[in-house]
Amino acid sequence: MTKALSLYELNSLVADVIDATMARSYWVEAELSEARENRGHCYMELIEKNQGSNVPVARASAKCWSNVWSVIMPYFMRVTGQQIHAGMKVMLQVHAQFHPQYGFSWIVDDINPEFTMGDMMRKRQEIIRQLKAEGVFELQKELCLPMFCQRIAVISSETAAGYGDFSNQLETNEYGLWFHVELFPAVMQGDRVEQSIIEALNMINSREDEFDCVVIIRGGGATADLSGFDTLALAENVANFPLPIITGIGHERDESVLDMVSFLCVKTPTAAAAYLIDQLTTTLMRVENAQAAIIEGVRRKLEVEQMRIRHIGTHIPVLFSVVRTKQEARLDGLSQRLVGRMTERLSQSQFYLNTLRQRMLPAVQRRLSDESHKLDMLEQRARLLDPSLLLKRGYSITLYNGKTVRSTEELKEGALITTRFETGEIESKVERLKKMS
């Protein structure tokens, strides 16, 4: 009877074979389906997908021990600006290891950050190309901030130092300007960035009329791990958002896709606050200039009226002297009373004009502010409802007798209709009508 090997003996035999036949290292390209650090070591799950079906065709586990990981990871982050994470394409130098007790693993000896950088740029360019094809890449740039941009919705982590800096700068601005800031908490680092920010945007969108703009800030965290801001879903949500979005996610490397599609990109949360303060200061100067012009106009009007009243007053004594030659004694008392009444009337008119000026200026200022804000909001809504934006996104409009067709019930067979696209239109004839059940 043949003697059986123990499992340990069998595994040791496999380990000897691998050590003998696969002694060298290999460079391998793979996607990370999982990456985690524990006690200084890094544990990775590698995967390769079929390009056509996106179905995994190969899997493997890999480990990088702390003595190697502590050297190669800082260099990887300096080059790519990111930490390794699930979904990232990597090129690893590995050697095979089979342990009788723990089984087979690939041991990581090195990592090529340039390969990952190239894959990241390819993915980013693909997202940008798709956004431009959808006609939404520049939509945010077509919006404008209201003149009185004071109601700010902020998307940030509650504990982020950048959020505190942003709020403090608005609160303590040197001009004493008032801002209302409301925080919509979101995860700003890790795998949940995309989902978390989109949820916050949806909440703000449901209360659109309560805000003038949105600020997305991330200051205070690590400058790496920004991949969550380079996703198609997040970029589409920001590009199509009805309010201007300002980003200040605190990094000095190339702009993320989120930065590119936003209304305005600044480097830090404090720079975002400074921009909002400058915008409102410009509005304040315009209001003060208008106020000064109104005051000057009222002052000139008062001067004209005062000169006219004084002119009338100078002719009164001459009139009285002519009358005195005939009835001096009888009219002397009457003239004194008349002069007194005129003087009193002049004083009352002066007081009335001063009171009118004091009351008029605040009312005019408030009316200018309210009407200007309404015009800004109406203009922004009108631009968002512009049919040409729909045409740019690939939709078309069907016209019959110059009117938009909304239902087949408006047409009859043989009718001539016009279909309008972004760059032209075509005419066609209705052969058969089909109603939707």
C-alpha positions as CSV (number, residue, x, y, z in Angstrom):
1,M,0.0,0.0,0.0
2,T,1.4,3.4,-1.0
3,K,2.1,5.7,1.9
4,A,0.2,9.0,1.7
5,L,1.8,12.4,2.3
6,S,0.7,14.6,5.0
7,L,-0.8,18.0,4.0
8,Y,2.2,19.7,5.4
9,E,4.5,17.5,3.4
10,L,2.5,18.1,0.2
11,N,2.5,21.8,0.7
12,S,6.2,21.8,1.5
13,L,6.8,20.0,-1.8
14,V,4.8,22.6,-3.7
15,A,6.8,25.3,-1.9
16,D,10.1,23.7,-3.0
17,V,8.9,23.5,-6.6
18,I,7.8,27.1,-6.7
19,D,11.1,28.2,-5.1
20,A,13.0,26.2,-7.7
21,T,11.1,27.2,-10.8
22,M,9.9,30.7,-10.0
23,A,12.8,32.2,-8.2
24,R,12.8,35.6,-10.0
25,S,10.4,38.5,-9.8
26,Y,7.8,39.4,-12.4
27,W,6.1,42.7,-13.4
28,V,2.4,42.3,-13.6
29,E,-0.5,44.7,-14.5
30,A,-3.7,44.3,-12.5
31,E,-6.7,46.1,-11.0
32,L,-7.1,46.4,-7.2
33,S,-10.4,45.0,-6.0
34,E,-9.3,45.6,-2.4
35,A,-6.4,47.3,-0.7
36,R,-5.9,47.6,3.1
37,E,-3.1,48.3,5.5
38,N,-2.6,46.5,8.8
39,R,0.3,47.0,11.2
40,G,2.3,48.6,8.5
41,H,1.8,45.8,6.0
42,C,-0.4,46.2,2.9
43,Y,-2.8,43.4,1.7
44,M,-4.1,43.5,-1.8
45,E,-6.6,41.6,-3.9
46,L,-5.7,41.7,-7.6
47,I,-8.2,41.2,-10.4
48,E,-8.2,41.1,-14.2
49,K,-11.4,41.7,-16.1
50,N,-12.5,40.8,-19.6
51,Q,-12.5,44.0,-21.7
52,G,-15.7,43.1,-23.5
53,S,-17.9,41.8,-20.7
54,N,-16.1,43.3,-17.6
55,V,-16.2,39.8,-16.1
56,P,-13.2,38.8,-13.9
57,V,-11.0,36.3,-15.7
58,A,-8.2,36.1,-13.0
59,R,-7.8,36.8,-9.3
60,A,-4.9,36.7,-6.9
61,S,-3.8,37.9,-3.4
62,A,-0.7,40.0,-2.9
63,K,1.1,41.2,0.2
64,C,3.7,43.9,0.7
65,W,5.6,43.7,4.0
66,S,6.1,46.8,6.1
67,N,9.9,47.1,5.4
68,V,9.1,47.4,1.7
69,W,5.8,49.2,1.9
70,S,7.2,52.0,4.1
71,V,9.6,52.9,1.3
72,I,7.6,52.5,-1.9
73,M,4.3,54.0,-0.7
74,P,5.5,57.5,0.0
75,Y,7.1,57.7,-3.4
76,F,3.9,56.4,-5.0
77,M,1.9,59.1,-3.3
78,R,4.3,61.9,-4.3
79,V,4.1,60.9,-8.0
80,T,0.3,60.1,-8.2
81,G,-1.0,62.4,-5.5
82,Q,-3.2,59.5,-4.3
83,Q,-3.2,56.5,-2.0
84,I,-3.8,53.1,-3.5
85,H,-7.5,52.1,-3.4
86,A,-10.0,49.7,-4.9
87,G,-10.6,50.2,-8.7
88,M,-7.0,51.6,-9.3
89,K,-4.9,50.0,-12.0
90,V,-1.4,49.2,-10.8
91,M,1.9,47.7,-12.1
92,L,3.5,45.6,-9.4
93,Q,6.8,43.7,-9.2
94,V,6.1,40.5,-7.4
95,H,7.7,37.1,-6.6
96,A,5.9,33.9,-5.8
97,Q,5.7,32.5,-2.3
98,F,4.0,29.4,-1.1
99,H,3.9,28.8,2.7
100,P,2.9,25.3,3.9
101,Q,0.7,26.9,6.6
102,Y,-0.8,30.0,4.9
103,G,-0.8,28.9,1.2
104,F,0.1,30.9,-1.9
105,S,0.7,34.6,-2.2
106,W,2.4,37.1,-4.5
107,I,4.9,39.2,-2.5
108,V,5.2,42.8,-3.7
109,D,8.8,44.1,-4.2
110,D,8.0,47.3,-6.0
111,I,5.3,49.4,-7.6
112,N,5.4,51.6,-10.8
113,P,3.5,54.9,-10.1
114,E,4.0,56.2,-13.7
115,F,1.8,53.3,-14.9
116,T,-1.0,54.3,-12.5
117,M,-0.6,58.0,-13.5
118,G,-1.1,57.1,-17.1
119,D,-4.2,55.1,-16.4
120,M,-5.7,57.9,-14.2
121,M,-5.1,60.4,-17.0
122,R,-6.8,58.1,-19.5
123,K,-9.8,57.6,-17.3
124,R,-10.0,61.4,-16.7
125,Q,-9.8,62.2,-20.4
126,E,-12.6,59.6,-21.1
127,I,-14.8,61.3,-18.5
128,I,-14.1,64.7,-20.0
129,R,-14.8,63.5,-23.5
130,Q,-18.2,62.0,-22.4
131,L,-19.2,65.2,-20.6
132,K,-18.5,67.2,-23.7
133,A,-20.4,64.8,-25.9
134,E,-23.4,65.2,-23.6
135,G,-23.1,69.0,-23.9
136,V,-22.8,69.6,-20.2
137,F,-19.1,70.3,-19.7
138,E,-19.6,74.1,-19.8
139,L,-23.1,74.4,-18.3
140,Q,-21.9,75.8,-15.0
141,K,-19.9,78.5,-16.7
142,E,-23.1,79.8,-18.2
143,L,-24.6,80.6,-14.8
144,C,-23.9,83.8,-12.9
145,L,-23.8,84.6,-9.2
146,P,-26.6,86.9,-7.9
147,M,-25.5,90.4,-7.0
148,F,-26.5,89.8,-3.4
149,C,-24.9,86.3,-3.0
150,Q,-25.3,85.8,0.7
151,R,-27.1,82.5,1.2
152,I,-24.4,79.8,0.9
153,A,-24.9,76.0,1.0
154,V,-21.7,74.3,2.0
155,I,-20.8,70.6,1.3
156,S,-18.0,69.5,3.6
157,S,-17.1,67.3,6.5
158,E,-18.4,68.6,9.8
159,T,-15.0,68.3,11.4
160,A,-12.9,69.7,8.5
161,A,-10.7,72.5,9.5
162,G,-11.3,74.1,6.1
163,Y,-15.0,74.4,6.8
164,G,-14.2,76.3,10.1
165,D,-11.8,78.6,8.3
166,F,-14.3,79.3,5.6
167,S,-17.1,80.1,8.0
168,N,-14.9,82.3,10.2
169,Q,-13.6,84.3,7.3
170,L,-17.2,85.1,6.1
171,E,-18.3,85.9,9.7
172,T,-15.4,88.3,10.5
173,N,-15.0,90.0,7.1
174,E,-13.7,93.6,7.5
175,Y,-16.7,95.2,5.8
176,G,-19.3,93.8,8.2
177,L,-21.2,92.0,5.4
178,W,-23.8,89.4,6.4
179,F,-23.8,85.8,5.1
180,H,-26.0,82.9,5.9
181,V,-24.1,79.6,5.8
182,E,-25.7,76.1,6.0
183,L,-23.7,72.9,6.1
184,F,-24.7,69.8,4.3
185,P,-22.3,67.1,5.8
186,A,-20.6,64.7,3.4
187,V,-17.7,62.3,3.3
188,M,-14.8,64.0,1.6
189,Q,-12.2,61.2,1.6
190,G,-12.4,57.5,0.7
191,D,-14.7,55.3,-1.3
192,R,-17.9,57.1,-0.3
193,V,-17.0,60.6,-1.6
194,E,-19.0,60.3,-4.8
195,Q,-22.2,59.0,-3.3
196,S,-22.0,61.3,-0.2
197,I,-21.6,64.5,-2.2
198,I,-24.4,63.5,-4.7
199,E,-26.8,63.0,-1.7
200,A,-25.9,66.4,-0.4
201,L,-26.5,68.0,-3.8
202,N,-29.9,66.3,-4.0
203,M,-30.8,67.8,-0.6
204,I,-29.8,71.3,-1.7
205,N,-31.6,70.9,-5.0
206,S,-34.9,70.2,-3.1
207,R,-34.5,73.6,-1.4
208,E,-33.0,75.5,-4.4
209,D,-34.9,78.8,-3.8
210,E,-33.3,79.1,-0.3
211,F,-29.7,79.4,-1.6
212,D,-27.7,81.6,-4.0
213,C,-24.7,79.2,-4.6
214,V,-23.0,76.0,-3.4
215,V,-19.5,75.7,-2.1
216,I,-17.7,72.3,-1.9
217,I,-14.7,72.4,0.4
218,R,-12.3,69.8,1.7
219,G,-9.5,71.7,3.5
220,G,-7.7,70.2,6.4
221,G,-7.3,66.6,5.1
222,A,-4.6,64.7,3.4
223,T,-3.7,66.0,-0.1
224,A,-3.9,62.4,-1.4
225,D,-6.9,60.2,-2.2
226,L,-8.7,62.6,-4.5
227,S,-10.0,59.9,-6.8
228,G,-13.5,60.4,-5.5
229,F,-13.7,63.8,-7.3
230,D,-12.8,62.3,-10.7
231,T,-16.0,60.3,-11.4
232,L,-18.5,60.6,-14.2
233,A,-21.6,60.5,-12.0
234,L,-20.4,63.3,-9.7
235,A,-19.3,65.5,-12.6
236,E,-22.7,65.1,-14.3
237,N,-24.5,66.0,-11.1
238,V,-22.4,69.2,-10.7
239,A,-22.5,70.2,-14.3
240,N,-26.3,70.0,-14.4
241,F,-26.9,71.7,-11.1
242,P,-29.1,74.8,-11.3
243,L,-27.0,76.9,-8.8
244,P,-23.4,78.0,-9.3
245,I,-21.0,75.6,-7.6
246,I,-17.6,76.8,-6.2
247,T,-15.0,74.2,-5.4
248,G,-12.1,74.6,-3.0
249,I,-10.9,71.1,-2.2
250,G,-7.4,72.1,-1.1
251,H,-4.9,70.5,-3.4
252,E,-2.1,72.0,-5.6
253,R,-1.9,69.3,-8.3
254,D,-3.8,69.2,-11.6
255,E,-7.5,70.1,-11.4
256,S,-9.9,67.3,-10.7
257,V,-12.8,66.7,-13.1
258,L,-15.1,68.2,-10.4
259,D,-13.0,71.4,-10.5
260,M,-13.2,71.5,-14.3
261,V,-17.0,71.4,-14.6
262,S,-17.8,73.7,-11.6
263,F,-18.7,77.4,-11.9
264,L,-15.4,78.4,-10.3
265,C,-12.4,76.5,-8.9
266,V,-10.2,77.9,-6.2
267,K,-7.4,76.1,-4.4
268,T,-8.5,76.5,-0.7
269,P,-11.7,77.0,1.4
270,T,-10.4,80.5,2.5
271,A,-9.9,81.5,-1.2
272,A,-13.6,80.5,-1.7
273,A,-14.6,82.8,1.2
274,A,-12.5,85.6,-0.1
275,Y,-14.1,85.4,-3.5
276,L,-17.6,85.6,-2.0
277,I,-16.6,88.6,0.1
278,D,-15.2,90.4,-2.9
279,Q,-18.4,89.7,-4.9
280,L,-20.6,91.2,-2.2
281,T,-18.2,94.1,-1.6
282,T,-18.5,95.0,-5.3
283,T,-22.3,95.0,-5.0
284,L,-22.1,97.1,-1.8
285,M,-20.0,99.7,-3.7
286,R,-22.6,99.8,-6.5
287,V,-25.3,100.4,-3.9
288,E,-23.3,103.1,-2.2
289,N,-22.6,104.8,-5.5
290,A,-26.3,104.7,-6.3
291,Q,-27.2,106.1,-2.9
292,A,-24.7,108.9,-3.3
293,A,-26.2,109.8,-6.7
294,I,-29.7,109.9,-5.2
295,I,-28.6,112.1,-2.3
296,E,-26.9,114.5,-4.7
297,G,-30.0,114.6,-6.9
298,V,-32.2,115.4,-3.8
299,R,-29.7,118.0,-2.6
300,R,-29.7,119.8,-5.9
301,K,-33.5,119.8,-6.0
302,L,-33.6,121.3,-2.5
303,E,-31.2,124.0,-3.5
304,V,-33.3,124.9,-6.6
305,E,-36.5,125.1,-4.4
306,Q,-34.7,127.1,-1.7
307,M,-33.5,129.6,-4.3
308,R,-37.0,129.9,-5.8
309,I,-38.5,130.5,-2.4
310,R,-35.8,133.1,-1.5
311,H,-36.5,134.9,-4.8
312,I,-40.2,135.2,-3.9
313,G,-39.3,136.5,-0.5
314,T,-37.1,139.3,-1.9
315,H,-40.0,140.7,-3.9
316,I,-42.4,140.9,-0.9
317,P,-40.9,144.1,0.7
318,V,-40.9,145.9,-2.7
319,L,-44.6,145.1,-3.1
320,F,-45.3,146.3,0.4
321,S,-43.5,149.7,-0.1
322,V,-45.8,150.5,-3.1
323,V,-48.9,149.6,-1.2
324,R,-47.7,151.8,1.8
325,T,-47.8,154.9,-0.4
326,K,-51.6,154.6,-0.5
327,Q,-52.6,152.8,2.6
328,E,-49.4,152.6,4.8
329,A,-51.0,152.9,8.1
330,R,-53.8,150.3,7.4
331,L,-51.5,147.7,5.8
332,D,-48.4,148.0,8.0
333,G,-49.7,145.4,10.5
334,L,-50.9,143.2,7.6
335,S,-47.4,143.2,5.9
336,Q,-45.7,142.2,9.2
337,R,-48.1,139.2,9.6
338,L,-47.6,138.2,6.0
339,V,-43.8,138.2,6.3
340,G,-44.1,136.2,9.5
341,R,-46.3,133.6,7.8
342,M,-44.0,133.4,4.8
343,T,-41.0,132.8,7.1
344,E,-42.9,130.2,9.0
345,R,-43.9,128.5,5.7
346,L,-40.3,128.5,4.5
347,S,-39.2,126.8,7.7
348,Q,-42.0,124.2,7.4
349,S,-41.1,123.5,3.8
350,Q,-37.4,123.1,4.7
351,F,-38.3,120.7,7.5
352,Y,-40.6,118.7,5.2
353,L,-37.9,118.4,2.5
354,N,-35.3,117.2,5.0
355,T,-37.8,114.6,6.4
356,L,-38.7,113.4,2.9
357,R,-35.0,113.0,2.0
358,Q,-34.3,110.9,5.2
359,R,-37.3,108.6,4.5
360,M,-36.7,108.2,0.8
361,L,-33.1,107.1,0.8
362,P,-33.5,103.8,2.8
363,A,-36.6,102.9,0.8
364,V,-34.9,103.5,-2.5
365,Q,-31.9,101.4,-1.4
366,R,-34.1,98.5,-0.3
367,R,-36.1,98.6,-3.5
368,L,-33.0,98.6,-5.6
369,S,-31.6,95.7,-3.7
370,D,-34.9,93.6,-3.9
371,E,-35.5,94.3,-7.6
372,S,-31.9,93.6,-8.6
373,H,-32.0,90.2,-6.7
374,K,-35.3,89.3,-8.5
375,L,-33.9,90.2,-11.9
376,D,-30.8,88.0,-11.2
377,M,-32.9,85.0,-10.2
378,L,-35.4,85.5,-13.2
379,E,-32.5,85.8,-15.6
380,Q,-30.8,82.6,-14.3
381,R,-34.1,80.6,-14.5
382,A,-34.8,81.9,-18.0
383,R,-31.3,80.7,-19.1
384,L,-31.8,77.3,-17.6
385,L,-35.2,77.0,-19.5
386,D,-33.6,78.0,-22.9
387,P,-34.6,75.3,-25.4
388,S,-31.2,75.6,-27.1
389,L,-29.7,73.8,-24.1
390,L,-31.9,70.8,-24.7
391,L,-30.8,70.8,-28.3
392,K,-27.1,70.9,-27.3
393,R,-27.7,67.8,-25.2
394,G,-28.9,65.7,-28.2
395,Y,-32.7,66.3,-27.9
396,S,-34.9,67.5,-30.7
397,I,-38.1,69.6,-31.0
398,T,-41.0,68.8,-33.4
399,L,-43.1,71.7,-34.8
400,Y,-46.4,71.7,-36.6
401,N,-47.6,74.9,-38.1
402,G,-44.9,76.7,-36.1
403,K,-46.1,75.3,-32.7
404,T,-44.4,72.6,-30.5
405,V,-46.0,69.1,-30.8
406,R,-46.6,67.5,-27.4
407,S,-49.0,64.7,-28.5
408,T,-49.9,62.6,-31.6
409,E,-53.5,63.9,-31.0
410,E,-52.3,67.3,-32.4
411,L,-51.4,65.7,-35.7
412,K,-53.2,63.9,-38.5
413,E,-51.9,61.7,-41.3
414,G,-50.4,63.6,-44.2
415,A,-49.4,66.5,-41.9
416,L,-46.1,68.2,-42.7
417,I,-43.9,68.5,-39.5
418,T,-40.5,70.1,-38.8
419,T,-37.9,68.5,-36.6
420,R,-35.4,71.0,-35.2
421,F,-31.9,69.9,-34.0
422,E,-28.9,71.8,-32.6
423,T,-27.4,72.6,-36.0
424,G,-30.4,72.5,-38.3
425,E,-33.9,71.1,-39.0
426,I,-35.7,68.7,-41.3
427,E,-39.2,68.5,-42.7
428,S,-41.1,65.3,-42.9
429,K,-44.6,64.0,-43.6
430,V,-46.7,61.9,-41.2
431,E,-47.5,58.6,-42.8
432,R,-49.1,56.8,-39.8
433,L,-50.0,57.9,-36.3
434,K,-49.5,55.5,-33.4
435,K,-50.9,56.4,-30.0
436,M,-49.2,55.2,-26.8
437,S,-51.3,52.8,-24.7
